Amino acid sequence: MPQLPDDLDAVAVRRWCSLALEALGRERAEIDAINVYPIADGDTGTNLYLTVESAAAAVEAVFAAHETGATAPATADAVRAMAHGALIGARGNSGTILAQLLRGMAGVLADGGDAAHLRLALTSAADAARQAVAHPVEGTVLTVAAEAAQAARGEDPDLRTVVTAAYEGARAALARTPEQLAVLGRAGVVDAGGRGLVAVLGALVETVTGQAPVRGPRTASGNAAKTPVTVDGGSVVALPVGGTPVEGVTEGSLPAAGLPAGGLPAAGLPGGGLSAEGPLDCPEDGGAGPAFEVIYLLEAGDEQVARLRTRLDALGDSLVVVGGDGLWHVHVHVDDAGAAVEAGVEAGRPYRIRITHFATESGHDVRVQAEPAQRAVVVVVPGDGLAGLCTEAGATTVIARPGEPPASGELVDAIRRAHAREVVLLPNDAALRHTAAAAAEQARTEGVRVALVPTRAAVQGIAALAVHEPDRGFDEDVVAMTAAAGATRYAELAVAERQSWTMAGICQAGDILGLIDGDVAVIGSDVPHTARTVLDRMLAAGGELVTLVLGEDVPDSLADALEEHVREGHLAVDTVVYRGGHQRAPLLIGVE
């Protein structure tokens, strides 16, 4: 059992993120199933899970950067990483609001993690989340957050008392949500987003006290009540007020909360693959809403974002804008998706743009369907240049920007976007192995046959894609792609950020490191010399083809010089050069 913290330091924040991810992983199917406000789109639990997954990954990255040090990261670094990770990985309404809740807490916890700071952090979080929603409605996650903060107020200096009070206040507020939103009362369920927040706060209780709290909302009797109902032949859990069934809710009467397996956006639509949750400010009658969900990250100043809020509010509903310090996450439902994106372009620089199209049928949101292709390839690439190359080759791409590795949800989105019965997934990064495996497993539950080829570098992915043949058998194609990737040795050049020990000796900040198959093999003072040394070491074991992928700021003259070096020193070895665009490494090298 881990040592119980006296305050929320970096280690406690790390454990909180881990436990919250575990809790949402256990409960996301049930949370998805009770997502009935204002329509049963059934993805709140999944969106919350993916948001916390991104937050936890960001915190882990902070700890990884301190592996060579004797002390843990500063608390401020951990909580800011948590908030930033949630912001860039937020999904749907609930995930976007959770990201703002975590950001509100981080702004206070960066100054201290004792009981007094936690009380203030909870209040700051609730206020920040409410301000982020254009038209707040009671009976949602906003209400649960506010009641949690209210319950934690007081003078008790014990951190455990504050955390437990906040959790109990959230549970009590969650149990009352059906009284505040008639649609929840009619369905006999609590607010799905609020239940997710209770799970996150429950993880905080376990972090601080060492004991997992009671699950579910608090009823009048103090116990969590569960009334099973049937949804499309599967048993889920409705959580009525007071522990007794809500009038009119009988077995089989709850609207189906899940989307059909393989539900996908129409071919050719931009973005795609992202399920939109019901907007917090939609009418309770569940009437027809806007046709598109638009989500993007935005680099812009406060004044520009204020004008953007006004413009987007006039275009549609379900508007939530969270963030600050120049980086924002924008979520809105509109009929004119182009206008929503254009508004972002006028405000600053939007990226990671996702657009999901909805069609209204019998009062429920369903995706427009198109006949899926037989096979597709989904590939993770480190820059825009390789994304264009892989797209031309027919692959669906996910860009891994420097410091922002994709979460499993992004990979699942890409698999859905590929819209095929069979998918070959190329993660192109050893660190994405578990993330890609989780995405593949999720896609399989939706009826897609997925094969994960464990490529560890972009050049291995290029080699695999080069031998891809969609007309041959799936297993045969996967074997050929795996063999091509496995026959490709990979290297990259990196700039040392600080003095450290490596397999090749001690490096200093600013040194050029040549990593071969993931290990530092060469320490140099400049890119050209280091690149030549790396090439010679790789080609000493033989090879027929060298692949060079140049970073955004690397001149073409370097590629010319390296190509001549290979030609002069290694007969019968060909060289191909690609522009990788904005990528982490100035140079990627492959030898096959």
GIGI-V401570 format. One line per field, one symbol per residue. ss: DSSP state (H for helix, E for strand, - for the rest). psi: psi as a letter, one per 40 degrees, with the letter a starting at -180 (. if undefined). burial: # if it has 24 or more other ideal C-beta (glycine too) atoms within 12 Angstrom, else .. A space follows every 10 residues. Layout:
ss=???
psi=???
burial=???
//
This chain:
ss=---------H HHHHHHHHHH HHHHHHHHHH HHH------- ---HHHHHHH HHHHHHHHHH HHHHH----- ----HHHHHH HHHHHHHHH- -HHHHHHHHH HHHHHHHHH- ----HHHHHH HHHHHHHHHH HHE------- HHHHHHHHHH H-------HH HHHHHHHHHH HHHHHHHHHH -HHHHHH--- -HHHHHHHHH HHHHHHHHH- ---------- ------EEEE E--EEEEE-- HHH------- ---------- ---------- ---------- ---------- -EEEEEEEE- -HHHHHHHHH HHHHHEEEEE EEEE--EEEE EEEE--HHHH HHHHHHH-EE EEEEEEE-EE E--EEE---- --EEEEEEEE E--HHHHHHH HH---EEEE- E--E---HHH HHHHHHHH-E EEEEEE---H HHHHHHHHHH HHHHH---EE EEE----HHH HHHHHH---- ---HHHHHHH HHHHHH--EE EEEEE----E EE--EEE--- -EEEEE--EE EEEE--HHHH HHHHHHHHH- ----EEEEEE E----HHHHH HHHHHHHHH- ---EEEEEEE E-----EEEE E-
psi=hihhidigad dddddddddd ddddddeddd dddegeheig efeddddddd dddddddddd ddddeedeie iiiidddddd dddddddeei hadddddddd dddddddded eifadddddd dddddddddd ddhdgihiea dddddddddd deiaehehdd dddddddddd dddddedddd hdddddefii hddddddddd ddddddddee hhihiiihad eeihihhhih hfeihahigi heeiihhehi heehihdiii hehiiiheii biehhhihid fiieefihai dihhhiihhi iddddddddd dddddaafhh hiaifehihh hihidgdddd dddddddbhi ifhhhhhihh hfeihiihii hiidiihhhh ieiddddddd ddeeihihhg ihegiiiddd ddddddddgi dhhhhhdfhd eedddddddd ddddeeehhh hhhgheiddd ddddddehge eiiddddddd ddddddehii iihihhdihi iideahiihe ihhhhhfeih dhhieidddd dddddddded eiidhhhhhh idehiddddd ddddddddeg iehihihihe agidhdhihi h.
burial=....#.#### ########## #####.#### ########## ########## ########## ###....... ..######## ########## ########## ########## ..######## ########## ####.##### #########. ##......## ########## ########## #.######## ########## #########. ..#.#####. ...####.#. #....##### ##..##..#. ...######. .#####..## ########## ##.#.#..## ########## ...##..##. ###.###### ####..#### ####..#..# #.##..##.# ########.. ...####... .#..###### ###.###.## #.#.###### #..####### ########## #########. .##.##.### .##..#.### ########## ########.# ...#..##.# ##.##.#### ######.... .#.#..#... #######..# ####..##.# #########. ..#.###### #..#...##. ###.##...# ..#.###### ########## ##
//
